[in-house]
Amino acid sequence: MASDAAEKQMRVLPLFEYCTLDTNTKFGLRIERDPKLQGLGILGRGRLFSTFHHDHLVEANKLVEVLLGAETFDEFVDLCHQTRDFVNEGLYVYAVSVAILHRSDCRGVSLPPVQEVFPDKFFPVETIYKAFKVANSHQDKDDEIVVDVEATGNILDPEYNLAYYREDVGINAHHWHFHLVYPSTWNAAVTGKTKDRKGEIFYYMHQQMCARYDCERLSNGLPRMIPFHNFHEPLEGYSAHLSSIVNGLPYASRPEGMTLKDINDVGVQEMERWRERILDAINLGYVTDADGRETILDETHGIDILGDIIESSHESKNPEFYGSLHNWGHVLMANILDPDGRFQNNPGVMDDSATSLRDPIFYRWHRFIDDMFNEYKKKLNPYPKDELGFSGVEIESVTVKAHHDNVVTTTFEHDTLDLSNALNFGRSGPVKIRYQHLDHEPFAYEIHIKNNTDKLRHGTIRIFLAPVHDELGNDIEIDDLRRLMIELDRFSATITPGSNVIHRASRDSSVTISKERKFEELLRGEGTTEHSSEYCSCGWPDHLLIPKGNDKGMEFYLFVQVTDHLKDLVGQLTDKNTCADAVSYCGVKDDLYPDRKTMGYPFDRTIVADSVKEWLLPNMSLTTIKILHNPGH
């Protein structure tokens, strides 16, 4: 069985090599298209595929369903080879990736990192061009070549201070993989696999991205972002410095001061209309389907229903009426420079889930989306004490154990990425890009919990982090603070009668994924066994678990809460190995979300108190810690 998974891994990897080249001849295959593939190839090669564009998604979904429907692994691989050279390049990689993640006979098979399949989505064109120049001038074809990444701006643009975060390879890869695990077009009736709480996880993962971005802004002395709020407002400028290897064209820049324009598929007025209809539904407390039936937005399912409508996904109760606000927003912003397509440009980075986090407007757009979700959350009553407490259990103290107690140091580290599996340099030695990313020292939580009962209790430990002060140095009001709370970890623990000390390493976080296996490691067969945990690549990168902080030591609240695990439990996980690496943001693939509480609990609802300390119960703890940034090298 282990060798079976390893053999499949070896057969899958070539599907992702040199995806922009016509390579079926390399495999010596005589391609006769299966009748199942009729109607594909509409998007055309050389166009940028978008996970937000309706027409692109319709075709991608058709291919996904064909690949999922293949009766054997051999047929699946054969269909992939058949589609490779006539289906759009990005659409092909997306559909094959979704199929591998969801086919039961691909268990134990890992996707290669998307940043090695399409490095042009992650690194400036100047850097890739420099790699070609150096490789061409290098005589020895077996040597390893390493070039350093080029900067994409300077201090004239305040947002440049956050380029390390927005352009981070790990978070952009996470966003791409999140939309593979939760495709908006997913149809459980066809695939036979239900995506539990899909609308809610769409809301929560993006809400957390906004909270994290604001924490990074405050770390760099910048004010919290102003949400997008007006479909006619002039937008800030942005240039990604990316060019696509699919067609050689740059991703469109956005000059300062441009406003959204109608495109062929959707108009700005429709976006405004959809927003009003969604806000009306929130105010009325129900949504209406195409037949006029009302579905109440209750405490349990309301956020999930809204998430499906706002994205909008296949589960939307009424896509004709409520539209597709989130997805078309991405597309409109990406096409702002050439709305009617007269110049045949590539769209901007907002069009693509692997590149959109680079653009500051992504976060402003998602805070606008999150503000709509928050309108719904404000309709719900604040949590009563019996839903927040844990009778008989109290937290006595919490310490963050690092080089210095309650001080975590961040710095910048170097990493490399191999271009050789995507771009043909005509040499046997690898060509790599060296780049920097934020990282932090390893740390651990030491949590002292007292069980005042005579019974063994099972607890869920929830850990959050939020900045103490705003951009002006004032304490942040509690109801604003809750929307800046970053989830750091969530795990279960056994609590015996009396005193308990719980240790938890930062590397074990329920939010982050362990390090991805690179193309070359997968080619060597590393980690491919029937017992190795299946790897979805969905999850926050471990190196960005905490914000940067500053060189003086920025103060953050570390909030810890223990709740009754027996009340939080949702059935049993069917298999610990099924993509359960980063459950907080990604759930467990094709299984129930492993927490009965609403996502973001206890900070997803309005908090009525004068301060955090006044709101605390015995089963909660608030510790002030510092995050110290050491620029290092």
N, C-alpha and C positions, 0 to 999 in steps of 0.2 A: 504493500500500500504506500509506504514511504517513497519507494522508487517510482511508483505510479504518479504521485504528486510531483516529484522532481522531474520526471519525464514530461509531464504536462507543462511544467514551468518552462522547460527548454523549448517546447513547441509553441508556447504563447509569446515568448520574448521577441522572436523575429517579426511578429505582427506589428511591433512598435518601433522597429528600427527603420531609419531613413523614411519616415512616413510621408515626406513630401516628394519622394522620387517614385517613378513607376518601376517597381521591382519584381513584379511577378515573373519576369523572364529569369531573374536570379534563382528562383525556386524551380525553374524548368517545368512550370505548370502550363497545361493547355487549358485556358480559361473558357469554359462554356457556362454561361450564366444560368443558374438555377431559376426556374419560373417564379419561385418565391420572391426573387429580387426585383420583379417587375415594378415599375413606378418609383424606383430609387434613382438617385443621380440628378435630381431636379435642381438642387442648390448649385451644382457645378463645381468643378475643382478650381482652386485659385481664389476662392472667396473666403472671407473670414466667417467661420461658423460661430453662432451665438447661442448660448444656453438660455437667452432671454427672448429671442425672436420667435414668434409663434410659428411661422412657416418652417423655420429651421428645426424647431422642436417636433413638429408633426412628422417630418421625414425621419429625423433621428429616432423618434419613438417607433416608427414602422420598422426600421432596421433592428432596433433593440428587440422588438417582439419576434422578428424572424430569427434572430440569433438565440434568443431564449427558447424558441420553439424547436430548435435542432434536436433531433432525438438522441444523437450520440455526440461525444466529444469530437470524434473524427469529422462528423458532418459540420459541427460548429466551426472547427478550424478551417475546413474547406470553404465554408460560406464566407469566413473572414478574408481568406485569400481572394475569393472571387470579387468581393466588394472593394478591396483595397485600392484598385487602380481606376475605378470609375466613380466612386462615391467621394464627395468632398472630404478633404484630408482631415480637418478638425472634427467633422461629423463622424467620420469613420473611427477615430481614436475614442471619441466620447461613447459611441454606441458599443464598441468592442469592450471598453472598460466597464460600462454598466452591465453588460452581459456576463463578463468574467466574475464581477462582484456578486452576481445573483444566480449563477448556474450552480446547482448542487454538485455537479461533477468537476467544478473548479475549486472546490474546497482545498485550502492549503496553498493555492496558487496566488502569488502576490503580483500586483500591478507594478511595472517599473515606474520610478518617479516621473511625474509629468514634466518636471523641469529638465529632465534628460531627454524626453521625447520632443518637447517644444522649448528649447532653451531661449528662443527668440521672444517668448512671452515673459521671460524673467530677467533678461539682461539687455542693457542698452546695445543698440546696433553698432555704436562705435567700438564697443568691446569685442563683439563678434567679428567685426571687420578687422580689428587689430589681430585677433587670433588667426585669421586667414593669412594676413600679411606675414606674421612671425612664422607660421607653419610653412609657408611657401619659400621663405628665405632660409629655412633651416635645412642643412644638408642631410643630417642623419635622420632617416625616416622612422627609426625605432625609439628615439629619445622621447621623454615626456616633455611637453611644452606647457608652461603655465603663464597666463597673462592676467594682469590685475584689472578689476572692473573700473569703468569710467564713472565719474560723478555725473548726475543728471540735472544739476542746478547750482545755485550759489546763494549766499546769505542775503541777496537782494529780495529773495522770496522767503518770508517767514516760514512757510511750509517746508522749506528745504531742511529745517531742523528735524523734521519728522520723516525724512526720506528713508532713514534706516528702518523705520517701522512699516511704512506704507509699501516699501519695495522689498520687504523681507520675503525671501524665497519660501520659507515655511508657511507663513500665513496665507500667501497667495495660492500655494499648492493645497492647503487645507480647504480653502474656499472652493476650488475646482472639485476636490474630492467630495466635499459635502453635497454638492449638486449632482454627483454621481450616485451617492448612497440615497439621496432624496430627490430623484428627478421630478420636476413639476408635472410631467406628463404621465407619471406612474399610474397604471391602471390595474388595481388588485384583481379585478375580475378576469383579466387576461393572463397576468403573471402568476396568479395563485398565491401571491405573497403580499400581505397587508403591511403598510408602513404606519406603525402605531404613533399616534399623536403627531403626525407629520406637519400639520399647520402650526402646532404649538412650538415644535422644535425649530421651525423656520423663524418664528418670532423670537425665540429665546437666544438662539445662536447669534443672530444679527444684533439683538439688543446688547449682548455681551461684547460684540465687536465695537459698538458705539461707546460703551462704558470704558473699554480698554483704551480706545483712541483718546477720549477725554483725559484719562489718567496719564497718557503719554504727553498730551499737550501741557498739562499742569506740570509734569516733570521737566519740561523744557521752557518753563516760564511763559507759556502762551495761554490765552484765555480759553475756556471751554468753547466748543464750536457753536455756531449759530445754525440751527436746523434750516434746511431748505423749507420754505413755507409758501412761496408765491410762484406760480407757473410762468409769470411774466418778468421776474426779477433778472437783472443782469448777473451772470455767473462769473466766478473767478476764473482766471486763465490756468491752463495746465498743459505741459508737454511731457510725454512719457519717454521720449528717446527710444522707442521700440519700433522695429520694422519686422514685418512678417516674412518668414522664409517660405511661406505658402505662395506668396505672389510678389515678394520683393518691395512692396509698398510700405511706407511708414504708417503706424497707427496715427490717426488724425490728432493734431493738437487742438486746443480750444483757446482762441485769443480772449483776452480779458473783455468782459462787458457784453458777451453774446447772450441772447435769450433763446429759449426753446422754440422750435418751429415745427409745424405740421410735417409729417412724413407720409409716404404713400399709404401706409397701413393704419396710421392712427393720428388724430389731431390733438392739439393741446386742450381744446375745449372738451373733448371726450375725457381726458385725464381729470379735468376739473369736475366734470359731471360724475365720474366714478367716485372721486373722493367724497363729494357731497352725499352720494347714495350710501357709501359705507358709513360715514359719520351719522347719517340719519338712522341707519340700522342700529348703530351703537346706542344712539339716544333713545330709540324706540324699544331696544332690548330684544329685537328679533330680526332675522333675515328672511327674505321671501324668495321661494324658488320659482322656476319658470311657470309652474302651474298655480301660483298664488298661495301655496301652502307656507305657513310660517314656522320657522324653527327658532325657538327661544335661545338667546345667548346666555346660557346659565353659567353658574360658577365652575362647573366641571368641564364642559365641552365648549363654552363660548369662545375661548381664546384659540382653540384648535379650528373651529369653524371660520373665525375671522382670518386666521393665518392662511387657510386654503383659499379664501376669497381674495385677499390682498395680493397674494403671490402672482397670479392665481394659478392654482394647480388643478389637476384633473378632478379633484374632490370638491371644487367650488360648487356651492349650491345653485349659483345662477350666473355663469360667466358672461352671458349676453347682457345682463343688467348691471352687474357690479364690475365687469370688465377685468382687465389684467393690469392693475395699477403699478405694481412693483416692477414687473418685467418690462412693460413698455416704457416706464420711466428710465430704466437703464438704456434702452435702445434710443429714445429721444435725445438723451444727453450725449450719447456716443455719435449721433448723426447731426449734431448741431452745426457743424461746419459745411456739410453738404446734404441738406435735408432731402432734396429731390433727386440726389444721385447724379447730377449733371456732370460732376468732375470725376466720377468713377474712383473716388478715394476709398481707402479703408476707413471704417468707422473708428472712433476713439476707443480707449481701453475699457470704458464702461460697458461695452458690448459683450465682454468675455469674462466668465467667472474666474479665469486664471489670471486676469490682469486688472480687474476693476478696482481692487483694493489699493492700487497705486495712486488713484485719483482722489484728492481731498473731497470732491463732490460726493463720492461714494458714501462717506460717513455722514455728511449733511443730509443726503437723500434718505439714508437708513434711519437717521434720527427723526426725520419727518414721518417715515413709516412707523417708527416706534412710538411717536407721539400719538398716532391714531390708536395703536394698541393700548397705550396708557389711558386714553379716554375711556376705553372699555374697563380697564382695571380700576379706574376711579369710581366706576358705578358700583363696584363690589364693596361690601362692608369690610372695614379693617379686620384683621384676624383677631378673634377673641382670645383671651389668655389660655383657654383650654385647648386651643389649636396650636398654640405656641409653646406651651409648657411640657414638662415631662415629670409627672408626680414622683417625688422621692429621689430624683436624680439631680445633682447639681455639679456645675463645673467650678472647681476651686481655683485653678490657675492655668494659664497657657503661656508657654515660653517658646520662642522660635530659637532653635539651637543652630548657630552658624559659627563663623570664626569668632564673632562677638555675639552674645545673647541679644536677641531682638534687634539685630542690625544685619541686613542682608546686602551684600555688595554685588553690583552689576558691573560689567565691563564689555568690551567688544572683543570677539574672537574671530579667527579666520577659518574659512572652510573652502573647499574647492568643488567644482562641478565639471563633469566630463561632457564635452560637446560631441565626442566622436561617434555616439550612437545615433545622432540626429543629422550631423553634417559630415559630408565626405571630404576629408582633407587630403586624400590620396597618400596616406601614410599609415604605418602599423602602430606607431606610438600614439598614446592618448594626447589630446589637446584639451587643456582645462582652464577654467576661469577661477581666479582666487577672489573671494569677496569677504566682507565683514558682516557679522550679525551680532546683535545684542545677546548677552548671556548672563547668567547669574551663578554665584557660588552654590554648591549643593547645601540644602538646609533641611531641617526636620522640625516637626511640631512635637512638643512635649505637653500633653494635655492631662491634667490631674482631675479626675472625676470621682465624686463620692456617691455611692449608692446607699441611701439611708434606709432601704428596705431589706428584708431578709431573703429576697428572691433574686435569682440571676436575671438580669435584664439585658435585652439586646437593643443597642442604640445605633442610630444613623448620625454620624458626625458630619456637620456641614461647615465649611470654612470659606469665608469671604474676605475681600480686601477692598478698602476705599480710602481716598485721600482725606486727610483731616481738614485741610484749608483750601479755599478757592484761590483764584488767580490774584486776588487783592490781599490775601493773607487772612481773610475772615474764616471763622468756622462755618462749615457747610451745613445748612439746615437739613434736618433729618429726612424730610420728604424728597429733597434733592439728592441727598447722600445715598438713598436707597437705589437710585437709578445709576449711580456710579459704582455700585458694589460689583466686584469681579468675583465670580466663583473660582476658588482655587482647588477645591477638593470636596469629595463626598464619598464616604465609605462607611461600612458597618463595623461595629466593635461589640464584643461581649463585655458586659459590666457586672462584675461579681459584687456581692454585698461588701460594704466597706469602701476602702480607698483603692483606686485604680490609677495606673499611669499608662497612658497610651502614647506610643511613639509612631510617627508616620513620616516617611521620607518624602521630600518634595518631588522626587522622580516618580513616585507612585501615584501622582495626581490623576483623578478621574477625568480631567479636562484635556490632558496632553497625551500625545502619542510618543512611543519610544522611537528611537532613531530609525528612519527609513532605510531599507536595504537598497543600495545603489545598483544600477544596471550590471556593473562588473561583478558585484557580489552575488546577484541572482544568477548570472551566467556561470558562476563557480558552484552553484547549487547550495549556497549558504542558507540555512534556516528553512529549507523546504522539506518538511516531513509531515506525516499525518497528525503528529502530536503538536507541531508548532502552532501557535495561535494564528488564526487567519488574519491577514493584515489588510485593513481597508484604506489606510493612508488618510482617513478622516480623523481630525483631531488637531487641537492647537499644538504648535511646536513647543517642545519642552523648554527651549532656550528663551521663549517669550512668556513664560508662566507669569512673571511679575513685571511691572512697569520699570522703566529705566531709573526713576528717582533722580536725585541731583547730587552735586559734589559736596553739598553741605549736610546731606542726610535728610531726605524728605520724609515727613511724618505721614504714616498711614494707620488707619484702624484695621486691626486683624480681628474679625468677628468669628466666633466659634459657637455653634449650637449643637446640642445633642437632642434628638427626638426619638420617639419609640419606633424602633425598626419594624416591629410586628404590625404597626399601623401603616408604615410606609411600603411594606413589602407588596410586590405585585407578582403572585405566582412564583414559579421557580424559573431561573434562566435555563433554557434547554441545553445550552452547551457553552461553557466558559470560553471556548476557543472561537466563538463566532463574532469576530470583529467587535469585541467589547473593550477595546483599549481605551477609548475616550468617551465614556457613556454620557457625560454631562452635556456635551455639545452634539454628539452623534448618535446617542441611543445605542441599542444593540441591534445590529442589522437583522431585519426580518423577525424580530422578537419584540416583546412588550418593553416599553421604556421602564427601566428598573427602579422606579420611584413613584409611589402613588401621589405624592405631593405635586402641586403645580410647579412648573419650571421657574426657577428664580425665588421660590419660597425661601425665607419669609419676607423677601424684599419686593415681591411683585405687586403688593397692594399698598394703598396709602397707609402711612404710619402717623398716628395722632399722638404726639408727645412733644415736649419742649426740647428734649435732647435724647440722644441714643441711650445714655445711661439711665434716664428715667424709664425708658421703654423695656430695659433688660429684665429678664426673669432669671431665676437661679440656674436654669439649664442653659444659660447663655453666658458668653464672656466677651469682653471688649478689651483688647490690649493695644497700646500704641507702640508701633515698631517704626524703624527707620529703614529706608532704602537708600543706600549710599552708592553713587556712581563714581567709579574709578575709570577715567578715560583710558588708562593703560597705554597699550601701543596704539 
